[in-house]
Amino acid sequence: MLVRSSLALGLVAASLLMFAPPAASAPNWPASYSTGPAGKRIILPPTKGVLVGLAAGGARQIRKRQRYLGRRLDIEHRFYGTCTFPTSAASAIVSHRRTPMISWSGPTFSLTQIANGEADACFRSFGAGLAAWDRRLFLRIYWEFNGTWFPWSGTGDVFVSAWRRTVNVLRGEGVRKASFVWAPGEGHGCLRDCYPGDAYVDWVASDGYNWNRPDAWCGALGNPHPGWCKFEEIFHDIPGDNVERMWGATKPFMVAETGSREGWPGRKGRWFRQARDAIKARFPHMHALVYLDYNTSPDEGCCNWRLDSSRSSLRGFRALARDPHFWTRR
């Protein structure tokens, strides 16, 4: 995906309810879960099942979706590219008993600039605000680095150096409760050589979309094809390595961004139902699913990923979100 613009949120935090993300309890998670930057403060997965979240166009859209679903979402995803931590927005999310996931990049620094320390002042400012806020959240940095469409695109040693420097600078400002999310674009290569190491990662993630167009291929094992991509073809049935297969046993795994365009009538709703069934049957290490509920066409020329692009789509997502495997905190 191309760069998502920051949203002018203007949210006023209400009296803050103390919301704790899933707690450290049974089952006996691998010791490697707590070796990352957050340590034992990591946001742990639910005991069973998958958390569900949205990146959406503000609090009103989230409330509308929750009313339709008849349940509270677990994660609310926002994008920021400033040197200032969005304290009021994060507090508002927590006040509504959702866990924030902030995708944060700083203002368009390249990996070389980051690795060389040219972004340190900006990062210290952000880190000081995050440390003062002092609550748990997911912090996703340099997502889809292994593509070509972001200022921070790049792979290999320069990526690893930039990632580690960013974590070290934020930790130096007292950030202790952020679960750092490493999120390559699934199927774009550079997984092993771009992994910053267990000490620098709390959650691993994948991004991938059903573009439904002739120049966008699915990586299905034994049957690569253009056009319509099922969920499992994007995240599981791809040649070579994928993120869940490589790290799911050692770090909690989420799908941090995904979306589907429309096909023939009813097909997008079926895409969600097939995703639900595939995740339950074939993704044993998947602990969170965050959907991009945006129409990015005005800014990026493509695409309408919104849940309400059709009634079929809404119904399909509701069937997924209300399934007991995805409704973990009734």
Backbone torsions as a table, in degrees:
resi	resn	phi	psi	omega
1	MET	NA	150.2	176.2
2	LEU	-77.9	176.5	-175.4
3	VAL	-64.7	127.6	173.4
4	ARG	-85.2	133.2	-179.8
5	SER	-76.1	151.0	177.1
6	SER	-66.7	147.3	179.2
7	LEU	-98.2	136.9	174.2
8	ALA	-78.6	99.7	-166.9
9	LEU	-88.1	-43.4	177.7
10	GLY	54.2	32.4	-177.1
11	LEU	-85.0	140.9	176.7
12	VAL	-106.0	121.8	-178.4
13	ALA	-68.3	127.7	175.3
14	ALA	-79.0	-178.1	176.6
15	SER	-57.5	123.8	-165.0
16	LEU	-79.2	122.9	173.4
17	LEU	-86.3	137.5	-179.4
18	MET	-78.2	104.8	-179.4
19	PHE	-108.4	122.2	178.8
20	ALA	-102.7	125.5	171.7
21	PRO	-62.5	173.0	-175.5
22	PRO	-47.8	134.1	-170.5
23	ALA	-90.4	165.0	179.1
24	ALA	-77.0	98.1	-179.7
25	SER	-142.2	-174.3	175.3
26	ALA	-56.5	147.8	8.2
27	PRO	-78.4	179.3	-178.4
28	ASN	-81.9	90.9	-177.4
29	TRP	-67.3	153.7	178.3
30	PRO	-56.9	146.6	178.5
31	ALA	-59.7	-27.6	-179.0
32	SER	-67.3	-16.3	174.7
33	TYR	-60.3	-32.3	-172.9
34	SER	-107.1	22.2	178.8
35	THR	-99.9	-0.5	-178.5
36	GLY	-83.9	-170.9	-177.0
37	PRO	-58.4	-33.9	-179.1
38	ALA	-79.4	-17.1	-178.6
39	GLY	57.6	-132.9	-179.3
40	LYS	-75.7	-5.1	176.2
41	ARG	-88.9	5.1	179.0
42	ILE	-55.3	144.9	171.3
43	ILE	-75.4	111.1	-177.3
44	LEU	-85.5	154.6	177.1
45	PRO	-67.8	166.7	170.9
46	PRO	-65.4	159.3	-179.8
47	THR	-58.3	-39.2	175.7
48	LYS	-139.7	145.9	171.6
49	GLY	92.1	-166.1	-167.2
50	VAL	-130.6	128.9	172.5
51	LEU	-70.8	150.5	-178.7
52	VAL	-125.3	134.2	178.5
53	GLY	-145.0	171.3	179.0
54	LEU	-135.5	146.1	158.3
55	ALA	-100.4	117.2	-172.1
56	ALA	-136.3	173.8	-176.1
57	GLY	-84.5	52.0	174.3
58	GLY	104.9	174.3	-173.3
59	ALA	-63.9	-37.0	-178.9
60	ARG	-62.2	-42.1	179.5
61	GLN	-66.3	-38.8	176.7
62	ILE	-60.6	-45.6	-180.0
63	ARG	-62.0	-41.2	178.8
64	LYS	-61.4	-43.3	179.3
65	ARG	-64.8	-41.9	-179.1
66	GLN	-64.5	-38.3	176.9
67	ARG	-61.5	-42.8	-179.5
68	TYR	-67.5	-40.8	-178.3
69	LEU	-73.6	-25.1	-176.2
70	GLY	73.1	26.9	-180.0
71	ARG	-158.3	163.7	176.2
72	ARG	-87.7	139.0	173.0
73	LEU	-75.5	151.5	-178.4
74	ASP	-85.9	-36.1	-172.4
75	ILE	-129.4	136.5	171.5
76	GLU	-118.8	123.9	-170.6
77	HIS	-106.3	129.2	177.6
78	ARG	-130.3	153.6	178.9
79	PHE	-112.0	133.5	177.6
80	TYR	-140.7	147.7	177.8
81	GLY	-137.3	38.4	-177.7
82	THR	-114.5	171.6	177.2
83	CYS	-88.4	3.3	-177.0
84	THR	-115.7	129.4	177.4
85	PHE	-69.2	133.6	-177.1
86	PRO	-79.4	74.4	-172.6
87	THR	-59.6	-48.3	-175.0
88	SER	-65.9	-39.5	179.3
89	ALA	-66.3	-44.7	178.9
90	ALA	-62.6	-39.7	179.0
91	SER	-65.3	-38.4	178.8
92	ALA	-64.2	-40.3	178.1
93	ILE	-61.2	-46.7	-179.6
94	VAL	-64.2	-37.2	-179.5
95	SER	-62.8	-23.8	176.8
96	HIS	-98.1	16.5	171.5
97	ARG	63.8	37.2	170.4
98	ARG	-118.1	150.8	177.4
99	THR	-87.0	126.8	176.6
100	PRO	-72.0	140.6	162.8
101	MET	-122.4	114.8	-179.1
102	ILE	-103.1	117.8	170.3
103	SER	-91.5	111.9	-170.0
104	TRP	-129.1	135.4	-175.6
105	SER	-124.4	-12.3	-164.2
106	GLY	72.4	165.7	-174.2
107	PRO	-78.4	83.2	167.2
108	THR	55.1	44.0	171.7
109	PHE	-80.0	147.7	172.5
110	SER	-83.1	164.0	178.2
111	LEU	-61.1	-39.0	179.3
112	THR	-63.3	-43.7	177.4
113	GLN	-61.5	-42.1	-179.6
114	ILE	-65.1	-48.0	-178.5
115	ALA	-62.3	-30.4	-179.7
116	ASN	-83.8	-3.8	177.4
117	GLY	90.5	5.5	-177.9
118	GLU	-69.2	-17.5	179.7
119	ALA	-99.7	1.4	-171.2
120	ASP	-58.4	-40.8	-177.7
121	ALA	-63.0	-43.7	176.6
122	CYS	-60.7	-44.7	-176.5
123	PHE	-68.6	-34.8	176.7
124	ARG	-64.8	-38.7	177.9
125	SER	-62.7	-47.6	178.4
126	PHE	-61.6	-45.4	-178.1
127	GLY	-62.8	-38.3	178.9
128	ALA	-62.7	-41.3	178.0
129	GLY	-66.5	-41.0	178.4
130	LEU	-65.8	-41.9	179.1
131	ALA	-64.1	-37.8	179.1
132	ALA	-68.3	-34.1	177.3
133	TRP	-63.8	-44.4	164.6
134	ASP	61.7	42.0	170.9
135	ARG	-130.7	166.6	-176.5
136	ARG	-82.2	143.4	175.8
137	LEU	-160.1	164.6	168.7
138	PHE	-86.7	132.0	175.9
139	LEU	-120.7	110.5	-177.3
140	ARG	-104.6	118.6	-179.0
141	ILE	-117.7	146.8	172.3
142	TYR	53.1	43.3	179.4
143	TRP	-64.2	149.3	178.3
144	GLU	54.6	33.6	179.5
145	PHE	-58.0	-26.8	-175.3
146	ASN	-85.5	10.4	169.8
147	GLY	-95.0	-155.3	-178.3
148	THR	-130.6	8.2	-165.7
149	TRP	-106.4	0.7	-179.9
150	PHE	-115.7	155.5	174.1
151	PRO	-58.3	-29.4	-178.9
152	TRP	-94.1	14.2	177.8
153	SER	-62.7	138.0	179.6
154	GLY	158.7	163.0	-173.7
155	THR	-138.5	176.6	173.9
156	GLY	74.4	-149.0	-172.1
157	ASP	-61.5	-37.9	-177.7
158	VAL	-66.9	-35.8	176.6
159	PHE	-66.1	-49.4	-179.0
160	VAL	-59.2	-42.0	178.8
161	SER	-63.2	-42.1	179.9
162	ALA	-65.4	-42.8	179.6
163	TRP	-61.3	-50.3	-176.6
164	ARG	-64.5	-38.0	178.7
165	ARG	-64.0	-42.3	179.4
166	THR	-60.7	-47.5	178.7
167	VAL	-60.5	-44.6	-178.4
168	ASN	-63.8	-40.5	178.8
169	VAL	-64.3	-46.0	-179.8
170	LEU	-64.7	-42.0	177.0
171	ARG	-62.6	-36.2	178.0
172	GLY	-63.3	-23.8	177.1
173	GLU	-88.6	2.0	176.8
174	GLY	98.9	12.6	178.0
175	VAL	-72.3	118.2	-177.3
176	ARG	-128.2	-16.2	-172.4
177	LYS	-113.1	13.7	177.0
178	ALA	-93.5	126.2	173.6
179	SER	-89.6	109.0	-175.6
180	PHE	-76.4	129.5	-176.0
181	VAL	-111.0	119.5	176.5
182	TRP	-95.1	119.0	-168.5
183	ALA	-135.3	83.2	172.1
184	PRO	-70.5	161.6	169.3
185	GLY	-76.4	123.6	-176.6
186	GLU	-63.5	133.6	176.6
187	GLY	85.7	4.9	-178.1
188	HIS	-103.9	9.3	174.1
189	GLY	84.2	-179.4	-180.0
190	CYS	50.0	67.6	172.6
191	LEU	-98.3	-63.2	-176.8
192	ARG	-58.6	-46.1	-175.2
193	ASP	-78.0	-6.7	-179.3
194	CYS	-114.2	5.4	178.0
195	TYR	-80.1	122.6	-174.0
196	PRO	-71.1	-12.7	-178.9
197	GLY	110.5	150.2	-176.3
198	ASP	-58.1	-30.3	-178.5
199	ALA	-72.8	-11.4	-176.6
200	TYR	-117.5	6.2	-176.6
201	VAL	-136.1	135.0	174.8
202	ASP	-101.9	-48.9	175.7
203	TRP	-120.2	147.7	169.4
204	VAL	-106.8	154.3	-173.8
205	ALA	-150.8	167.2	173.7
206	SER	-132.2	150.2	168.9
207	ASP	-119.7	138.9	176.5
208	GLY	-172.0	151.0	-171.6
209	TYR	-135.7	152.4	169.1
210	ASN	-92.3	92.5	-176.4
211	TRP	-73.7	-26.0	179.5
212	ASN	50.4	58.7	176.1
213	ARG	-149.9	158.2	-171.0
214	PRO	-69.8	-17.5	-179.7
215	ASP	-100.9	9.5	178.1
216	ALA	-118.7	114.6	-172.2
217	TRP	-97.7	147.6	168.6
218	CYS	-90.6	144.2	-179.5
219	GLY	-96.0	38.4	-176.0
220	ALA	-60.6	132.9	-179.9
221	LEU	-60.3	124.1	177.8
222	GLY	79.1	-8.2	-177.2
223	ASN	-151.1	58.8	176.3
224	PRO	-65.6	136.8	-174.6
225	HIS	-154.1	153.8	174.0
226	PRO	-83.0	170.3	172.6
227	GLY	93.7	-136.2	-171.8
228	TRP	-68.9	128.6	-178.6
229	CYS	-118.3	120.8	171.2
230	LYS	-70.8	158.6	-178.4
231	PHE	-54.7	-47.5	-177.0
232	GLU	-67.8	-24.2	176.0
233	GLU	-73.0	-26.1	179.4
234	ILE	-80.5	-41.8	-168.8
235	PHE	-112.0	-10.0	-174.6
236	HIS	-128.8	-54.4	-172.2
237	ASP	-87.6	61.4	-179.7
238	ILE	-119.3	147.6	179.5
239	PRO	-62.3	142.9	176.7
240	GLY	76.4	-144.1	-172.2
241	ASP	-85.6	151.6	163.9
242	ASN	-135.6	165.6	-169.1
243	VAL	-66.1	-45.8	-178.3
244	GLU	-63.1	-42.6	-178.5
245	ARG	-62.8	-36.7	-174.5
246	MET	-82.8	-38.0	-172.0
247	TRP	-123.7	-4.2	-174.1
248	GLY	-60.7	-26.6	179.8
249	ALA	-81.8	-12.4	-175.7
250	THR	-118.3	-22.8	176.7
251	LYS	-135.9	144.5	177.1
252	PRO	-63.1	139.8	-173.8
253	PHE	-113.7	138.0	172.6
254	MET	-133.5	155.9	161.9
255	VAL	-92.3	110.1	-171.4
256	ALA	-88.6	-23.4	175.3
257	GLU	-147.0	131.3	170.2
258	THR	-158.1	164.8	179.0
259	GLY	-171.9	162.3	176.0
260	SER	-134.8	139.1	169.0
261	ARG	-81.5	170.7	176.1
262	GLU	-76.4	153.8	169.8
263	GLY	-122.8	-139.3	173.4
264	TRP	-68.4	162.5	-175.0
265	PRO	-52.6	128.9	178.1
266	GLY	90.4	-10.0	-172.5
267	ARG	-74.0	-35.8	179.4
268	LYS	-67.1	-38.9	174.8
269	GLY	-60.7	-40.0	177.3
270	ARG	-65.4	-34.4	178.7
271	TRP	-58.3	-42.7	178.9
272	PHE	-66.4	-42.0	-180.0
273	ARG	-66.0	-39.3	176.7
274	GLN	-66.5	-37.7	176.0
275	ALA	-61.2	-45.3	177.5
276	ARG	-54.4	-49.7	-176.2
277	ASP	-68.9	-38.1	-179.9
278	ALA	-66.5	-42.7	-179.5
279	ILE	-61.8	-43.6	-179.1
280	LYS	-64.9	-35.2	-173.8
281	ALA	-92.8	-28.5	-165.0
282	ARG	-129.0	-0.7	-177.9
283	PHE	-122.1	75.2	-173.9
284	PRO	-67.2	-21.8	-176.6
285	HIS	-105.5	10.7	-177.8
286	MET	-87.1	128.1	-174.5
287	HIS	-122.1	-6.5	178.2
288	ALA	-156.3	146.2	177.8
289	LEU	-133.0	120.0	-178.4
290	VAL	-122.1	118.5	-175.2
291	TYR	-97.7	144.1	178.0
292	LEU	-90.4	99.4	-176.1
293	ASP	-92.3	59.0	-176.7
294	TYR	-126.3	151.7	161.1
295	ASN	-102.2	102.7	-176.0
296	THR	-89.0	3.3	-177.3
297	SER	-58.0	-44.2	-177.7
298	PRO	-59.9	-35.4	-176.9
299	ASP	-93.2	-31.3	-169.6
300	GLU	-120.5	-3.9	-179.0
301	GLY	83.0	-5.8	-179.8
302	CYS	-172.1	138.4	18.5
303	CYS	-152.8	167.0	175.4
304	ASN	-91.9	96.5	179.2
305	TRP	-91.1	-2.5	-170.1
306	ARG	-57.9	148.2	177.5
307	LEU	-63.4	-30.8	-177.2
308	ASP	-95.6	26.3	172.8
309	SER	-65.9	-17.3	172.9
310	SER	-161.6	160.9	175.6
311	ARG	-65.8	-35.1	177.2
312	SER	-59.4	-43.2	-179.7
313	SER	-61.2	-48.2	179.5
314	LEU	-59.1	-44.7	-178.7
315	ARG	-65.4	-38.5	179.5
316	GLY	-65.0	-43.0	178.9
317	PHE	-66.9	-37.7	177.6
318	ARG	-62.2	-38.5	177.9
319	ALA	-62.4	-36.2	176.4
320	LEU	-70.7	-51.3	-171.4
321	ALA	-67.7	-24.4	-179.5
322	ARG	-94.8	-3.8	175.2
323	ASP	-65.8	138.4	-177.6
324	PRO	-56.4	-26.7	179.7
325	HIS	-67.3	-25.1	-177.7
326	PHE	-107.7	-8.3	-179.5
327	TRP	-108.7	79.5	-166.8
328	THR	-91.0	-9.0	-174.0
329	ARG	-130.7	53.0	178.2
330	ARG	-66.2	NA	NA
